[in-house]
Amino acid sequence: MLPDLTQYLWIAWLVLALLFVIIELLTLEFTFLMLAAGTLVGGLGVNLLGGPWWLQVLAAAAVAALLLFTIRPLLLRALHRSSRPVPTNVDALYGLGARVVAPFVDGAGSVKLDNGETWTARLVGDGAGVDVGARVVVQAVRGATVDVVVERKADSD
């Protein structure tokens, strides 16, 4: 005769909760964390209280659904509220300062950006008095070339 496997159901609840936590660590969006909490609180909780298997499944599903639709949105809102978008890659170059490292000939030269990268540059606007070492600001990025303008110092008049 086969043994009654429902007496080992608590092991299945623990394994399922552990699996959900591992998946949550890979996705990081609180969905599987809520499922793991529903599994532990609903499924394992009813199991420890001696409830039948169908009540354990029903309680796990109800608790997981409740957490998914109430706690998860609050956690996501709190997580995203504290983070502002940070420009990266080419978007981070706009408005970045630079220093001229090669003189501009026919409007084209070379600059070293404040982030340490050296770029081919095209001078936009009035380029009078732009020597090596002068400060410029990135105005646009066009492929592997940046468009720069001369950095104007604020007048203290």
MINU-291175 format. One line per 8 residues: number of its first residue (from 1); their letters; for each residue x, y, z of N, C-alpha, C, O. Coordinates in Angstrom, 3 decimals, always signed. Layout:
NUM	A	X,Y,Z,X,Y,Z,X,Y,Z,X,Y,Z ~ ...
END
This chain:
1	MLPDLTQY	+0.839,-1.177,+0.000,+0.000,+0.000,+0.000,+0.884,+1.241,+0.000,+1.947,+1.264,+0.620 ~ +0.436,+2.247,-0.691,+1.206,+3.492,-0.796,+1.044,+4.337,+0.463,-0.037,+4.382,+1.050 ~ +2.114,+5.004,+0.876,+1.985,+5.874,+2.058,+1.190,+7.129,+1.716,+1.091,+7.515,+0.551 ~ +0.641,+7.743,+2.717,-0.119,+8.983,+2.549,+0.872,+10.126,+2.336,+1.545,+10.558,+3.273 ~ +0.956,+10.613,+1.088,+1.940,+11.636,+0.744,+1.573,+13.027,+1.258,+2.409,+13.930,+1.262 ~ +0.333,+13.197,+1.687,-0.052,+14.520,+2.181,+0.640,+14.877,+3.487,+0.691,+16.048,+3.863 ~ +1.173,+13.875,+4.184,+1.896,+14.182,+5.421,+3.259,+14.817,+5.142,+3.875,+15.391,+6.040 ~ +3.727,+14.714,+3.895,+5.000,+15.333,+3.498,+4.802,+16.607,+2.680,+5.746,+17.120,+2.079
9	LWIAWLVL	+3.589,+17.103,+2.661,+3.276,+18.281,+1.862,+4.018,+19.522,+2.356,+4.264,+20.442,+1.576 ~ +4.375,+19.558,+3.631,+5.095,+20.714,+4.164,+6.458,+20.871,+3.485,+6.951,+21.988,+3.333 ~ +7.061,+19.763,+3.082,+8.338,+19.818,+2.360,+8.129,+20.455,+0.989,+8.948,+21.257,+0.539 ~ +7.045,+20.101,+0.338,+6.733,+20.678,-0.971,+6.520,+22.186,-0.860,+6.954,+22.933,-1.737 ~ +5.860,+22.647,+0.201,+5.647,+24.091,+0.386,+6.975,+24.819,+0.582,+7.172,+25.907,+0.040 ~ +7.883,+24.226,+1.351,+9.196,+24.849,+1.569,+10.019,+24.894,+0.281,+10.662,+25.902,-0.015 ~ +9.998,+23.805,-0.479,+10.742,+23.760,-1.743,+10.162,+24.768,-2.733,+10.913,+25.454,-3.425 ~ +8.848,+24.862,-2.807,+8.207,+25.811,-3.711,+8.540,+27.257,-3.311,+8.815,+28.093,-4.172
17	ALLFVIIE	+8.515,+27.541,-2.023,+8.865,+28.890,-1.560,+10.318,+29.207,-1.882,+10.622,+30.320,-2.310 ~ +11.215,+28.260,-1.688,+12.628,+28.458,-2.013,+12.814,+28.689,-3.506,+13.599,+29.547,-3.909 ~ +12.104,+27.937,-4.321,+12.163,+28.122,-5.772,+11.686,+29.519,-6.168,+12.304,+30.171,-7.010 ~ +10.598,+29.976,-5.569,+10.095,+31.320,-5.862,+11.093,+32.399,-5.442,+11.249,+33.397,-6.146 ~ +11.758,+32.219,-4.329,+12.752,+33.202,-3.870,+13.930,+33.239,-4.835,+14.433,+34.318,-5.148 ~ +14.374,+32.095,-5.306,+15.487,+32.058,-6.269,+15.097,+32.753,-7.565,+15.887,+33.517,-8.118 ~ +13.898,+32.498,-8.051,+13.429,+33.174,-9.270,+13.318,+34.676,-9.030,+13.638,+35.467,-9.917 ~ +12.874,+35.075,-7.854,+12.763,+36.503,-7.532,+14.131,+37.170,-7.561,+14.258,+38.305,-8.021
25	LLTLEFTF	+15.142,+36.485,-7.082,+16.494,+37.046,-7.109,+16.986,+37.268,-8.533,+17.855,+38.111,-8.759 ~ +16.453,+36.537,-9.483,+16.835,+36.712,-10.881,+16.016,+37.788,-11.586,+16.516,+38.448,-12.496 ~ +14.750,+37.972,-11.169,+13.881,+38.929,-11.858,+13.815,+40.287,-11.185,+13.732,+41.305,-11.871 ~ +13.847,+40.329,-9.871,+13.825,+41.568,-9.091,+12.637,+42.466,-9.398,+12.802,+43.667,-9.614 ~ +11.439,+41.887,-9.418,+10.262,+42.725,-9.614,+9.153,+42.430,-8.609,+8.012,+42.839,-8.821 ~ +9.455,+41.748,-7.549,+8.579,+41.476,-6.414,+7.420,+40.524,-6.704,+6.636,+40.245,-5.797 ~ +7.278,+40.019,-7.921,+6.177,+39.103,-8.222,+6.385,+37.764,-7.523,+5.502,+37.284,-6.812 ~ +7.543,+37.169,-7.726,+7.794,+35.855,-7.139,+8.017,+35.943,-5.639,+7.842,+34.949,-4.934
33	LMLAAGTL	+8.395,+37.099,-5.142,+8.493,+37.276,-3.694,+7.109,+37.193,-3.055,+6.946,+36.603,-1.987 ~ +6.119,+37.783,-3.709,+4.743,+37.702,-3.208,+4.215,+36.268,-3.294,+3.480,+35.818,-2.414 ~ +4.595,+35.550,-4.364,+4.183,+34.152,-4.475,+4.843,+33.304,-3.383,+4.211,+32.409,-2.822 ~ +6.106,+33.588,-3.087,+6.795,+32.858,-2.016,+6.146,+33.135,-0.667,+5.981,+32.223,+0.143 ~ +5.778,+34.382,-0.423,+5.118,+34.720,+0.839,+3.754,+34.036,+0.932,+3.379,+33.546,+1.997 ~ +3.016,+34.000,-0.168,+1.730,+33.292,-0.174,+1.905,+31.809,+0.069,+1.098,+31.178,+0.752 ~ +2.974,+31.254,-0.500,+3.258,+29.830,-0.292,+3.556,+29.539,+1.171,+3.046,+28.574,+1.740 ~ +4.390,+30.388,+1.777,+4.760,+30.153,+3.178,+3.611,+30.427,+4.139,+3.301,+29.601,+4.998
41	VGGLGVNL	+2.982,+31.585,+3.992,+1.927,+31.974,+4.934,+0.661,+31.148,+4.714,+0.101,+30.586,+5.655 ~ +0.219,+31.084,+3.456,-1.031,+30.363,+3.179,-0.867,+28.863,+3.189,-1.497,+28.167,+3.985 ~ -0.006,+28.355,+2.290,+0.131,+26.908,+2.148,+0.740,+26.234,+3.353,+0.138,+25.322,+3.920 ~ +1.922,+26.661,+3.759,+2.596,+26.034,+4.892,+1.866,+26.327,+6.203,+1.809,+25.484,+7.098 ~ +1.312,+27.532,+6.299,+0.581,+27.879,+7.526,-0.624,+26.992,+7.758,-0.826,+26.495,+8.866 ~ -1.428,+26.788,+6.726,-2.605,+25.919,+6.848,-2.166,+24.470,+7.051,-2.829,+23.714,+7.762 ~ -1.050,+24.080,+6.429,-0.531,+22.724,+6.626,-0.160,+22.494,+8.080,-0.493,+21.455,+8.650 ~ +0.521,+23.447,+8.678,+0.927,+23.300,+10.080,-0.270,+23.312,+11.032,-0.204,+22.753,+12.127
49	LGGPWWLQ	-1.356,+23.948,+10.611,-2.577,+23.954,+11.423,-3.425,+22.709,+11.188,-4.453,+22.524,+11.839 ~ -2.996,+21.851,+10.254,-3.706,+20.584,+10.042,-4.801,+20.637,+9.005,-5.657,+19.753,+8.980 ~ -4.808,+21.634,+8.151,-5.842,+21.745,+7.124,-5.619,+20.770,+5.978,-4.498,+20.311,+5.758 ~ -6.695,+20.452,+5.241,-6.563,+19.533,+4.100,-5.756,+20.186,+2.960,-5.574,+21.403,+2.947 ~ -5.280,+19.374,+2.010,-4.417,+19.868,+0.938,-5.105,+20.913,+0.071,-4.476,+21.881,-0.356 ~ -6.401,+20.720,-0.192,-7.106,+21.680,-1.041,-7.248,+23.028,-0.358,-7.232,+24.060,-1.030 ~ -7.386,+23.045,+0.957,-7.457,+24.306,+1.692,-6.091,+24.994,+1.714,-6.005,+26.222,+1.693 ~ -5.027,+24.191,+1.757,-3.682,+24.750,+1.715,-3.435,+25.470,+0.381,-2.909,+26.583,+0.351
57	VLAAAAVA	-3.823,+24.816,-0.714,-3.655,+25.410,-2.048,-4.506,+26.664,-2.170,-4.034,+27.679,-2.683 ~ -5.727,+26.615,-1.718,-6.624,+27.771,-1.781,-6.089,+28.939,-0.949,-6.123,+30.086,-1.396 ~ -5.602,+28.655,+0.244,-5.055,+29.714,+1.100,-3.785,+30.306,+0.497,-3.592,+31.521,+0.543 ~ -2.915,+29.468,-0.068,-1.694,+29.964,-0.696,-2.031,+30.876,-1.875,-1.416,+31.930,-2.040 ~ -3.000,+30.480,-2.691,-3.395,+31.301,-3.845,-4.028,+32.608,-3.390,-3.756,+33.657,-3.975 ~ -4.856,+32.567,-2.374,-5.524,+33.778,-1.888,-4.529,+34.770,-1.286,-4.594,+35.967,-1.567 ~ -3.611,+34.272,-0.460,-2.623,+35.159,+0.157,-1.693,+35.741,-0.908,-1.370,+36.928,-0.867 ~ -1.260,+34.909,-1.864,-0.385,+35.396,-2.930,-1.088,+36.464,-3.766,-0.486,+37.488,-4.090
65	ALLLFTIR	-2.346,+36.240,-4.116,-3.100,+37.224,-4.901,-3.281,+38.516,-4.116,-3.136,+39.605,-4.671 ~ -3.594,+38.405,-2.840,-3.752,+39.595,-1.996,-2.453,+40.399,-1.948,-2.477,+41.622,-2.083 ~ -1.334,+39.726,-1.758,-0.041,+40.420,-1.714,+0.335,+41.021,-3.067,+0.877,+42.124,-3.135 ~ +0.044,+40.289,-4.141,+0.365,+40.784,-5.487,-0.372,+42.080,-5.822,+0.185,+42.973,-6.462 ~ -1.616,+42.174,-5.388,-2.423,+43.328,-5.767,-2.439,+44.444,-4.732,-2.969,+45.521,-5.006 ~ -1.875,+44.216,-3.554,-1.851,+45.276,-2.536,-0.432,+45.715,-2.184,-0.108,+46.896,-2.304 ~ +0.401,+44.801,-1.758,+1.739,+45.155,-1.283,+2.711,+45.417,-2.430,+3.506,+46.353,-2.356 ~ +2.663,+44.602,-3.498,+3.609,+44.755,-4.599,+3.560,+46.140,-5.233,+4.623,+46.727,-5.435
73	PLLLRALH	+2.387,+46.705,-5.563,+2.385,+48.061,-6.141,+2.996,+49.105,-5.205,+3.676,+50.026,-5.658 ~ +2.757,+48.962,-3.910,+3.347,+49.912,-2.956,+4.867,+49.797,-2.935,+5.571,+50.806,-2.901 ~ +5.369,+48.567,-2.954,+6.822,+48.368,-2.970,+7.449,+48.911,-4.244,+8.503,+49.546,-4.196 ~ +6.809,+48.667,-5.385,+7.344,+49.177,-6.647,+7.339,+50.700,-6.689,+8.292,+51.313,-7.171 ~ +6.276,+51.309,-6.188,+6.203,+52.772,-6.165,+7.299,+53.352,-5.275,+7.931,+54.343,-5.641 ~ +7.527,+52.751,-4.125,+8.585,+53.227,-3.227,+9.961,+53.028,-3.843,+10.848,+53.861,-3.659 ~ +10.146,+51.944,-4.567,+11.427,+51.674,-5.202,+11.717,+52.664,-6.317,+12.840,+53.155,-6.427 ~ +10.727,+52.965,-7.143,+10.939,+53.852,-8.284,+10.910,+55.322,-7.911,+11.422,+56.155,-8.659
81	RSSRPVPT	+10.330,+55.656,-6.786,+10.268,+57.050,-6.366,+11.667,+57.583,-6.037,+11.971,+58.747,-6.298 ~ +12.497,+56.740,-5.473,+13.809,+57.188,-5.032,+14.843,+57.205,-6.150,+15.953,+57.696,-5.947 ~ +14.509,+56.688,-7.310,+15.496,+56.651,-8.392,+15.050,+57.547,-9.534,+13.921,+57.463,-10.016 ~ +15.964,+58.399,-9.949,+15.687,+59.243,-11.106,+16.495,+58.710,-12.276,+17.555,+58.119,-12.068 ~ +16.024,+58.905,-13.496,+16.767,+58.388,-14.641,+18.132,+59.075,-14.758,+18.225,+60.301,-14.691 ~ +19.158,+58.296,-14.929,+20.510,+58.820,-15.088,+20.919,+58.599,-16.541,+20.897,+57.467,-17.023 ~ +21.293,+59.673,-17.245,+21.710,+59.486,-18.640,+22.987,+58.646,-18.722,+23.906,+58.804,-17.918 ~ +23.020,+57.764,-19.696,+24.179,+56.908,-19.894,+24.615,+56.953,-21.347,+23.904,+57.476,-22.205
89	NVDALYGL	+25.769,+56.409,-21.611,+26.332,+56.304,-22.952,+26.357,+57.672,-23.637,+26.847,+58.641,-23.058 ~ +25.839,+57.759,-24.850,+25.898,+59.007,-25.609,+25.056,+60.094,-24.949,+25.419,+61.268,-25.009 ~ +23.945,+59.731,-24.324,+23.081,+60.723,-23.681,+23.801,+61.462,-22.560,+23.453,+62.603,-22.254 ~ +24.788,+60.839,-21.948,+25.524,+61.469,-20.852,+26.530,+62.499,-21.350,+27.077,+63.254,-20.546 ~ +26.785,+62.547,-22.646,+27.787,+63.473,-23.188,+27.247,+64.885,-23.390,+28.015,+65.847,-23.375 ~ +25.934,+65.023,-23.578,+25.360,+66.335,-23.838,+25.591,+67.271,-22.653,+25.250,+66.940,-21.518 ~ +26.171,+68.436,-22.924,+26.436,+69.417,-21.875,+27.711,+69.145,-21.090,+28.038,+69.894,-20.169 ~ +28.427,+68.100,-21.433,+29.665,+67.761,-20.735,+30.785,+68.700,-21.177,+30.898,+69.029,-22.358
97	GARVVAPF	+31.596,+69.121,-20.239,+32.722,+69.992,-20.548,+33.865,+69.216,-21.167,+33.951,+67.995,-21.029 ~ +34.749,+69.937,-21.856,+35.903,+69.303,-22.497,+37.019,+70.331,-22.628,+36.803,+71.533,-22.474 ~ +38.213,+69.830,-22.915,+39.371,+70.686,-23.132,+39.949,+70.344,-24.510,+40.098,+69.173,-24.858 ~ +40.270,+71.381,-25.285,+40.803,+71.194,-26.633,+42.210,+70.616,-26.531,+43.060,+71.156,-25.823 ~ +42.457,+69.488,-27.258,+43.782,+68.875,-27.246,+44.485,+68.977,-28.597,+45.704,+68.816,-28.666 ~ +43.750,+69.237,-29.659,+44.336,+69.458,-30.988,+43.638,+70.668,-31.585,+42.417,+70.788,-31.486 ~ +44.397,+71.569,-32.203,+43.791,+72.797,-32.733,+42.738,+72.503,-33.801,+42.816,+71.506,-34.519 ~ +41.768,+73.385,-33.882,+40.699,+73.250,-34.864,+41.189,+73.794,-36.198,+41.593,+74.953,-36.303
105	VDGAGSVK	+41.147,+72.938,-37.217,+41.508,+73.329,-38.575,+40.271,+73.111,-39.430,+39.761,+71.994,-39.523 ~ +39.795,+74.164,-40.046,+38.553,+74.123,-40.826,+37.386,+73.616,-39.991,+36.513,+72.910,-40.497 ~ +37.372,+73.975,-38.723,+36.263,+73.626,-37.828,+36.359,+72.259,-37.202,+35.498,+71.902,-36.398 ~ +37.386,+71.463,-37.541,+37.505,+70.113,-36.980,+38.772,+70.023,-36.139,+39.823,+70.537,-36.522 ~ +38.659,+69.362,-34.982,+39.803,+69.212,-34.095,+39.585,+68.028,-33.173,+38.864,+67.089,-33.511 ~ +40.212,+68.077,-32.007,+40.107,+66.983,-31.056,+39.971,+67.557,-29.650,+40.622,+68.541,-29.301 ~ +39.107,+66.920,-28.843,+38.893,+67.382,-27.472,+38.976,+66.193,-26.527,+38.694,+65.057,-26.908 ~ +39.367,+66.475,-25.291,+39.342,+65.458,-24.241,+38.202,+65.828,-23.313,+38.229,+66.880,-22.674
113	LDNGETWT	+37.188,+64.953,-23.237,+36.016,+65.212,-22.416,+36.370,+65.104,-20.942,+37.383,+64.504,-20.582 ~ +35.540,+65.682,-20.100,+35.774,+65.635,-18.657,+35.685,+64.216,-18.091,+36.149,+63.960,-16.980 ~ +35.091,+63.299,-18.850,+35.046,+61.905,-18.389,+36.295,+61.123,-18.795,+36.403,+59.932,-18.502 ~ +37.245,+61.790,-19.473,+38.517,+61.171,-19.825,+38.612,+60.669,-21.253,+39.694,+60.273,-21.687 ~ +37.523,+60.673,-21.994,+37.533,+60.184,-23.373,+38.012,+61.272,-24.321,+37.721,+62.450,-24.116 ~ +38.737,+60.888,-25.345,+39.166,+61.824,-26.387,+38.309,+61.591,-27.615,+38.170,+60.463,-28.088 ~ +37.731,+62.678,-28.131,+36.817,+62.601,-29.267,+37.264,+63.549,-30.362,+37.878,+64.583,-30.098 ~ +36.945,+63.183,-31.598,+37.060,+64.116,-32.709,+35.925,+65.109,-32.530,+34.798,+64.732,-32.207
121	ARLVGDGA	+36.237,+66.394,-32.745,+35.225,+67.417,-32.482,+35.064,+68.331,-33.677,+35.988,+68.544,-34.461 ~ +33.865,+68.861,-33.790,+33.552,+69.867,-34.800,+33.119,+71.107,-34.046,+32.253,+71.043,-33.174 ~ +33.721,+72.233,-34.381,+33.425,+73.486,-33.701,+32.182,+74.115,-34.299,+32.085,+74.282,-35.515 ~ +31.230,+74.464,-33.444,+29.980,+75.074,-33.869,+29.999,+76.534,-33.439,+30.395,+76.859,-32.319 ~ +29.572,+77.399,-34.330,+29.506,+78.819,-33.979,+30.848,+79.515,-34.128,+31.717,+79.070,-34.878 ~ +31.003,+80.619,-33.399,+32.210,+81.442,-33.473,+33.363,+80.721,-32.785,+33.314,+80.437,-31.588 ~ +34.399,+80.430,-33.566,+35.543,+79.713,-33.021,+36.761,+80.596,-32.856,+37.884,+80.096,-32.785 ~ +36.562,+81.882,-32.794,+37.693,+82.799,-32.667,+38.366,+82.613,-31.316,+37.704,+82.630,-30.279
129	GVDVGARV	+39.679,+82.436,-31.329,+40.449,+82.341,-30.091,+40.365,+81.000,-29.402,+40.592,+80.914,-28.195 ~ +40.041,+79.937,-30.146,+39.993,+78.614,-29.538,+41.356,+77.966,-29.737,+41.686,+77.514,-30.834 ~ +42.131,+77.926,-28.683,+43.464,+77.353,-28.736,+43.472,+76.026,-27.985,+42.492,+75.644,-27.346 ~ +44.596,+75.340,-28.080,+44.773,+74.108,-27.322,+44.697,+74.453,-25.843,+45.341,+75.393,-25.378 ~ +43.893,+73.675,-25.105,+43.706,+73.919,-23.681,+42.450,+74.719,-23.359,+42.079,+74.833,-22.191 ~ +41.791,+75.272,-24.372,+40.571,+76.059,-24.140,+39.433,+75.127,-23.732,+39.402,+73.960,-24.125 ~ +38.503,+75.650,-22.946,+37.348,+74.882,-22.487,+36.221,+74.997,-23.499,+35.925,+76.083,-23.998 ~ +35.591,+73.857,-23.797,+34.429,+73.812,-24.679,+33.373,+72.933,-24.023,+33.647,+72.220,-23.057
137	VVQAVRGA	+32.163,+72.997,-24.565,+31.044,+72.205,-24.043,+30.435,+71.422,-25.194,+30.259,+71.958,-26.287 ~ +30.110,+70.151,-24.952,+29.488,+69.296,-25.967,+28.054,+69.748,-26.187,+27.266,+69.858,-25.248 ~ +27.738,+70.006,-27.443,+26.379,+70.440,-27.782,+25.591,+69.309,-28.431,+24.383,+69.194,-28.222 ~ +26.269,+68.472,-29.220,+25.589,+67.362,-29.894,+26.604,+66.267,-30.185,+27.813,+66.501,-30.195 ~ +26.084,+65.062,-30.422,+26.928,+63.936,-30.808,+26.443,+63.466,-32.170,+25.262,+63.174,-32.361 ~ +27.372,+63.401,-33.106,+27.045,+62.971,-34.463,+28.005,+61.840,-34.835,+29.105,+62.071,-35.339 ~ +27.557,+60.622,-34.572,+28.409,+59.460,-34.830,+29.577,+59.429,-33.869,+29.396,+59.383,-32.652 ~ +30.809,+59.456,-34.439,+32.015,+59.434,-33.616,+32.600,+60.828,-33.447,+33.763,+60.980,-33.073
145	TVDVVVER	+31.789,+61.845,-33.724,+32.226,+63.233,-33.616,+31.279,+63.985,-32.703,+30.065,+63.788,-32.752 ~ +31.843,+64.854,-31.866,+31.000,+65.701,-31.020,+31.034,+67.120,-31.558,+32.077,+67.615,-31.984 ~ +29.880,+67.763,-31.532,+29.808,+69.191,-31.856,+30.003,+69.948,-30.553,+29.320,+69.682,-29.564 ~ +30.947,+70.903,-30.554,+31.252,+71.646,-29.339,+31.118,+73.132,-29.587,+31.278,+73.615,-30.708 ~ +30.821,+73.847,-28.509,+30.800,+75.311,-28.541,+31.769,+75.797,-27.476,+32.048,+75.099,-26.501 ~ +32.279,+77.007,-27.681,+33.219,+77.571,-26.727,+32.485,+77.868,-25.433,+31.398,+78.445,-25.443 ~ +33.083,+77.472,-24.324,+32.492,+77.719,-23.009,+32.662,+79.192,-22.658,+33.779,+79.705,-22.603 ~ +31.573,+79.842,-22.430,+31.615,+81.277,-22.074,+31.590,+81.424,-20.581,+30.766,+80.811,-19.903
153	KADSD	+32.477,+82.225,-20.066,+32.497,+82.498,-18.630,+31.429,+83.524,-18.306,+31.203,+84.465,-19.067 ~ +30.780,+83.336,-17.185,+29.735,+84.273,-16.747,+30.392,+85.603,-16.379,+31.383,+85.645,-15.649 ~ +29.820,+86.677,-16.898,+30.340,+88.013,-16.574,+29.922,+88.382,-15.169,+28.800,+88.097,-14.750 ~ +30.818,+89.011,-14.446,+30.529,+89.404,-13.065,+30.141,+90.876,-12.978,+30.281,+91.495,-11.924 ~ +29.645,+91.446,-14.104,+29.232,+92.860,-14.105,+27.957,+93.035,-13.332,+27.451,+94.152,-13.219
END
